[in-house]
Amino acid sequence: MVIEGFVQGEQNSDHPQTLFDFLSYGLRDCVGKGSTEYMVIMASHGNGMFGFGGDENYSRRRLALSNGDMTVAMRAALESVEGAPEKFDVIGFDACSMQSVDVADDLRHATKYLLASEAAEPAEGPFDSQYFTIAFCAGDSPRLFDLQVGLTVILT
């Protein structure tokens, strides 16, 4: 299920409130459509234990989202939407260096599975694959199996 039409005007993508607002909106939409499985894809620049992001606006770029702030925003969004799961099934990072013990430890309260690269990844990351697009867009009715999606991304 693709969430469209959410952001009106420029937002600071590195601010925890922006992430919370977006995830809350998406969760309400997905819960309302009867979704039973939830995956979040975070695409930007990865800094491992130092966080994630790098807003496109140069003056805000230094305000990367810490892993702790990201987890707090994700947990708050999950808890704010009635019918939302306790955790996301998968959080995937289309970003370098986000597969580490530090990141996994920070996000353990927000997801069952973490799908990320431990090193640099090419500009066309793992979530740009047509196979992943097919699996992800099945969203409204077929079940999206956590490990199956992970393997699809890793193997393509």
Backbone bond lengths (Angstrom), bond angles and torsions (degrees), N, CA, C in turn:
res aa  C-N    CA-C-N  psi(-1)  N-CA   C-N-CA  omega(-1)  CA-C   N-CA-C  phi
1 M - - - 1.436 - - 1.525 107.20 -
2 V 1.280 117.11 126.87 1.454 121.93 -178.85 1.523 108.50 -102.23
3 I 1.326 116.02 131.33 1.460 121.43 179.25 1.524 107.55 -93.64
4 E 1.328 116.86 118.16 1.456 120.92 -179.43 1.522 110.43 -121.93
5 G 1.317 115.83 155.76 1.450 120.68 172.05 1.509 115.39 77.84
6 F 1.316 118.10 20.71 1.461 120.55 -176.63 1.517 113.04 -81.51
7 V 1.317 117.50 -53.87 1.459 121.37 -170.05 1.523 110.56 -84.64
8 Q 1.311 114.94 126.08 1.456 121.50 174.38 1.520 106.94 -115.16
9 G 1.299 116.94 113.80 1.458 120.04 -178.54 1.520 111.59 84.36
10 E 1.299 115.15 173.85 1.457 121.08 -176.33 1.524 111.25 -75.78
11 Q 1.322 115.36 136.21 1.461 122.81 -179.52 1.522 109.10 -124.95
12 N 1.309 117.62 155.58 1.460 122.26 174.16 1.521 107.56 -88.00
13 S 1.320 116.31 102.58 1.462 120.44 -175.52 1.523 113.10 -68.81
14 D 1.314 118.42 -11.69 1.463 121.49 178.71 1.525 113.05 -95.20
15 H 1.310 118.03 5.75 1.465 120.59 -179.30 1.534 109.55 -95.89
16 P 1.326 118.32 132.43 1.466 120.84 -179.28 1.534 113.38 -55.94
17 Q 1.321 118.11 -33.47 1.468 120.68 -179.76 1.527 111.09 -65.09
18 T 1.337 117.29 -35.93 1.463 120.88 178.02 1.521 110.03 -64.19
19 L 1.335 116.59 -44.16 1.465 120.63 177.88 1.527 110.28 -63.43
20 F 1.318 117.32 -46.14 1.467 121.28 178.30 1.528 110.94 -57.43
21 D 1.332 117.32 -48.17 1.465 121.24 -178.35 1.523 111.13 -59.83
22 F 1.336 116.23 -45.43 1.459 120.09 -178.80 1.528 111.40 -65.31
23 L 1.338 116.40 -47.32 1.462 119.37 -178.60 1.526 111.63 -65.32
24 S 1.309 117.63 -39.24 1.470 120.66 177.92 1.525 110.54 -61.44
25 Y 1.325 115.89 -44.49 1.464 121.20 177.96 1.532 110.04 -59.67
26 G 1.334 115.79 -49.29 1.460 120.49 -179.33 1.518 112.79 -63.58
27 L 1.325 116.73 -42.18 1.466 120.17 178.99 1.529 111.46 -63.38
28 R 1.327 117.31 -43.64 1.470 119.98 178.29 1.530 110.65 -59.92
29 D 1.325 116.04 -42.66 1.459 121.24 179.59 1.526 110.53 -64.06
30 C 1.326 116.58 -47.28 1.467 120.74 -177.00 1.525 111.99 -68.78
31 V 1.322 117.68 -42.77 1.468 120.96 177.17 1.528 109.35 -60.82
32 G 1.319 116.07 -42.49 1.457 120.90 179.45 1.518 113.45 -62.87
33 K 1.323 116.98 -26.79 1.467 121.46 179.26 1.526 111.90 -93.59
34 G 1.330 116.75 4.87 1.461 120.34 175.99 1.512 115.75 83.09
35 S 1.311 118.21 17.81 1.464 120.41 179.28 1.519 110.50 -61.60
36 T 1.316 115.27 146.10 1.459 120.46 178.11 1.520 112.31 -118.54
37 E 1.310 117.69 -9.13 1.461 121.70 179.38 1.521 109.09 -134.15
38 Y 1.331 115.37 144.43 1.458 120.38 -170.62 1.518 111.04 -135.14
39 M 1.331 115.37 128.55 1.461 121.94 178.52 1.519 108.44 -130.32
40 V 1.318 116.05 136.34 1.461 121.98 176.84 1.521 107.44 -116.64
41 I 1.325 116.75 132.83 1.462 121.46 174.92 1.516 107.59 -112.89
42 M 1.317 115.78 123.91 1.462 122.50 178.76 1.532 107.09 -107.74
43 A 1.320 117.55 117.95 1.458 121.49 -177.68 1.523 110.26 -120.59
44 S 1.318 116.17 119.70 1.463 122.64 176.93 1.524 107.29 -179.24
45 H 1.308 116.42 -140.53 1.462 121.90 178.09 1.519 108.78 -105.19
46 G 1.340 116.07 134.14 1.454 120.18 179.50 1.514 111.61 -101.02
47 N 1.310 114.91 141.96 1.461 121.34 178.78 1.519 111.48 -127.33
48 G 1.327 117.30 23.24 1.453 121.54 178.06 1.510 112.84 56.10
49 M 1.330 116.19 -125.75 1.466 120.21 -176.40 1.526 112.97 -67.06
50 F 1.332 117.17 -12.94 1.467 120.40 -179.54 1.520 112.91 -90.51
51 G 1.324 117.53 -6.05 1.449 119.70 175.58 1.510 114.43 119.48
52 F 1.316 114.51 -160.50 1.452 122.25 -168.53 1.525 109.80 -146.73
53 G 1.296 116.12 145.43 1.452 120.22 171.69 1.505 113.69 118.11
54 G 1.266 114.43 -162.32 1.449 124.39 -174.68 1.509 106.68 143.79
55 D 1.297 116.45 79.90 1.454 122.04 -175.62 1.526 110.26 -50.81
56 E 1.325 116.70 144.25 1.465 121.53 -179.72 1.520 112.69 -64.36
57 N 1.309 117.46 -23.52 1.457 121.72 177.19 1.525 107.69 -78.01
58 Y 1.311 117.13 115.16 1.465 121.90 -173.68 1.530 113.00 -54.94
59 S 1.320 117.82 -37.76 1.466 120.22 -177.00 1.529 112.48 -68.63
60 R 1.339 117.58 -18.59 1.467 120.55 179.52 1.522 112.37 -105.24
61 R 1.306 118.36 -4.66 1.454 121.80 -170.47 1.524 113.53 -58.25
62 R 1.314 119.08 -28.95 1.464 121.05 -178.66 1.523 112.10 -70.81
63 L 1.320 117.76 -10.24 1.455 121.50 -176.38 1.525 111.80 -91.92
64 A 1.327 117.88 53.40 1.460 120.68 178.90 1.521 109.89 -58.79
65 L 1.299 115.71 150.88 1.456 122.65 -179.14 1.526 108.90 -82.11
66 S 1.321 117.52 118.85 1.468 119.88 178.99 1.525 108.77 -70.03
67 N 1.327 115.96 155.24 1.460 119.93 178.71 1.527 110.78 -61.64
68 G 1.318 116.83 -36.71 1.461 120.59 177.69 1.515 111.98 -63.61
69 D 1.343 116.91 -46.29 1.468 120.67 178.35 1.528 111.24 -64.09
70 M 1.338 115.78 -37.64 1.458 120.17 178.71 1.534 109.80 -62.99
71 T 1.325 116.81 -44.73 1.463 120.89 179.68 1.523 111.22 -63.85
72 V 1.320 117.21 -43.71 1.469 120.80 179.15 1.532 110.14 -60.69
73 A 1.327 117.72 -44.17 1.468 121.13 179.60 1.527 111.03 -63.95
74 M 1.332 116.71 -41.38 1.465 120.50 179.58 1.526 111.38 -66.04
75 R 1.318 117.26 -46.37 1.472 121.44 179.17 1.537 110.14 -62.25
76 A 1.319 116.57 -43.01 1.466 120.08 179.90 1.527 110.86 -62.22
77 A 1.329 117.15 -40.91 1.465 120.42 178.61 1.528 110.47 -64.51
78 L 1.321 117.21 -45.65 1.467 120.88 178.94 1.531 111.25 -59.46
79 E 1.324 115.85 -41.87 1.468 120.52 -177.50 1.532 112.92 -75.80
80 S 1.326 117.01 -20.61 1.472 119.93 -175.99 1.523 113.78 -85.73
81 V 1.323 117.25 -13.20 1.466 120.41 -175.59 1.528 109.71 -110.18
82 E 1.314 116.09 116.90 1.461 120.81 178.71 1.524 109.99 -63.46
83 G 1.322 116.34 129.74 1.454 121.64 -179.78 1.513 113.89 92.01
84 A 1.330 117.66 -6.02 1.467 120.80 178.05 1.528 109.02 -72.87
85 P 1.324 117.05 155.65 1.462 119.40 179.39 1.523 111.30 -70.75
86 E 1.323 115.59 168.41 1.465 120.17 175.96 1.526 110.77 -68.32
87 K 1.340 115.55 -37.00 1.464 122.22 178.91 1.523 108.39 -139.49
88 F 1.334 116.54 158.62 1.453 120.66 169.54 1.524 107.53 -70.30
89 D 1.323 116.83 149.21 1.457 119.50 177.18 1.523 110.49 -69.85
90 V 1.324 116.22 -43.78 1.463 121.58 -179.21 1.524 108.87 -140.61
91 I 1.316 116.36 135.38 1.460 121.58 165.02 1.516 105.29 -114.85
92 G 1.323 116.24 120.64 1.453 121.81 180.00 1.516 110.25 -112.31
93 F 1.312 115.64 140.22 1.461 120.98 177.98 1.514 109.70 -113.71
94 D 1.322 116.42 120.16 1.455 122.21 169.90 1.524 104.90 -94.63
95 A 1.329 114.26 71.92 1.465 122.22 -173.04 1.525 108.37 -162.12
96 C 1.302 116.57 153.44 1.466 121.18 178.67 1.528 111.68 -71.72
97 S 1.299 115.51 151.76 1.474 124.58 164.60 1.522 116.34 59.60
98 M 1.317 118.40 27.33 1.466 119.05 -178.80 1.526 113.13 -99.43
99 Q 1.333 117.92 0.46 1.459 120.83 176.46 1.516 107.98 -99.83
100 S 1.319 115.98 91.62 1.463 121.12 177.61 1.516 108.60 -146.86
101 V 1.314 115.71 164.01 1.461 120.34 178.29 1.522 109.93 -60.51
102 D 1.332 117.01 -39.28 1.469 120.55 -179.50 1.527 111.60 -60.55
103 V 1.318 116.56 -47.52 1.464 120.88 -178.78 1.530 109.84 -67.00
104 A 1.333 116.43 -46.19 1.467 120.20 179.82 1.527 111.23 -59.84
105 D 1.325 116.48 -40.07 1.463 120.21 178.90 1.527 110.60 -63.83
106 D 1.322 116.76 -43.16 1.468 119.99 179.54 1.527 111.95 -64.28
107 L 1.328 117.45 -38.19 1.465 121.11 -173.48 1.530 114.05 -92.92
108 R 1.323 118.08 0.72 1.467 120.50 -175.35 1.528 113.10 -60.04
109 H 1.304 117.68 -24.67 1.467 120.48 179.71 1.528 112.65 -86.45
110 A 1.330 116.61 -4.63 1.463 120.15 -176.28 1.524 113.53 -114.94
111 T 1.345 118.30 -13.91 1.460 119.61 -175.98 1.521 111.95 -148.80
112 K 1.331 114.72 154.72 1.462 120.56 173.93 1.525 110.21 -83.03
113 Y 1.335 116.13 -40.03 1.461 121.82 -177.81 1.523 110.02 -130.33
114 L 1.326 115.20 142.66 1.461 122.69 175.87 1.518 107.24 -114.80
115 L 1.309 116.80 127.37 1.452 122.57 -179.09 1.520 107.88 -121.44
116 A 1.329 116.79 109.73 1.463 119.96 -174.06 1.522 109.96 -159.27
117 S 1.313 115.32 170.64 1.458 122.31 177.99 1.522 109.54 -98.32
118 E 1.346 116.41 138.06 1.462 119.20 177.70 1.521 111.93 -84.42
119 A 1.311 116.99 -11.74 1.466 121.09 -178.70 1.528 108.65 -130.60
120 A 1.325 114.89 -164.12 1.464 119.53 177.82 1.522 109.16 -68.10
121 E 1.310 115.86 147.30 1.452 120.03 174.68 1.522 108.08 -125.65
122 P 1.329 117.10 154.79 1.465 119.62 -177.77 1.525 111.47 -65.74
123 A 1.327 115.00 162.36 1.467 120.09 179.34 1.522 110.58 -55.05
124 E 1.320 116.99 -38.28 1.460 120.20 173.08 1.516 106.16 -88.54
125 G 1.302 116.58 96.24 1.458 122.54 -173.05 1.513 113.72 -78.95
126 P 1.334 116.91 -177.38 1.461 121.87 -175.21 1.517 113.84 -64.83
127 F 1.318 118.38 -22.80 1.454 120.05 -177.82 1.521 112.10 -88.13
128 D 1.332 117.98 6.49 1.456 121.54 177.12 1.526 111.54 -92.08
129 S 1.313 117.04 -1.78 1.454 121.99 -176.90 1.525 111.49 -69.09
130 Q 1.334 116.34 139.84 1.463 119.34 177.68 1.522 110.89 -65.79
131 Y 1.333 117.62 -29.41 1.464 119.84 179.44 1.520 110.39 -66.62
132 F 1.319 115.63 -40.45 1.464 118.67 177.97 1.516 110.08 -65.54
133 T 1.324 117.19 -40.89 1.460 120.90 -179.92 1.528 110.13 -59.00
134 I 1.307 116.84 -41.88 1.466 120.46 179.07 1.525 110.33 -63.51
135 A 1.341 117.04 -45.81 1.471 120.46 -179.00 1.525 110.82 -65.21
136 F 1.318 116.73 -43.29 1.467 120.99 -176.17 1.516 111.46 -69.13
137 C 1.319 117.73 -38.91 1.460 120.83 -175.96 1.521 112.64 -76.63
138 A 1.320 118.07 -1.89 1.459 120.79 175.37 1.521 110.71 -71.74
139 G 1.324 117.08 -7.29 1.452 128.23 -171.67 1.509 122.29 -31.53
140 D 1.327 121.52 -42.76 1.457 120.38 -170.48 1.527 114.24 -70.89
141 S 1.335 119.07 -34.67 1.456 117.57 -177.63 1.523 114.87 -125.50
142 P 1.333 121.23 -52.56 1.468 118.56 -178.21 1.524 111.74 -67.78
143 R 1.326 115.50 153.29 1.463 119.65 177.20 1.525 109.29 -75.79
144 L 1.296 115.45 142.43 1.453 123.17 179.84 1.524 106.53 -104.48
145 F 1.318 117.91 97.89 1.460 121.57 -175.50 1.517 110.65 -74.98
146 D 1.330 115.82 126.36 1.460 123.04 -175.51 1.525 113.07 -50.64
147 L 1.309 116.58 -57.38 1.459 120.27 -175.54 1.518 111.62 -69.00
148 Q 1.316 117.42 -35.17 1.458 121.02 178.51 1.529 110.61 -62.34
149 V 1.310 116.89 -44.49 1.465 120.71 178.04 1.519 109.88 -64.06
150 G 1.328 117.37 -44.90 1.461 121.22 179.07 1.512 111.84 -57.72
151 L 1.316 116.39 -46.30 1.461 120.04 179.43 1.519 111.24 -65.29
152 T 1.318 117.84 -38.13 1.466 120.96 178.10 1.521 110.60 -60.36
153 V 1.314 117.01 -45.15 1.463 120.96 -179.90 1.518 110.56 -65.72
154 I 1.315 117.41 -45.58 1.461 121.56 -177.10 1.522 111.55 -64.82
155 L 1.325 117.70 -39.49 1.457 121.63 -174.03 1.518 114.48 -86.37
156 T 1.341 118.62 -5.70 1.468 118.85 -179.00 1.503 111.49 -109.75
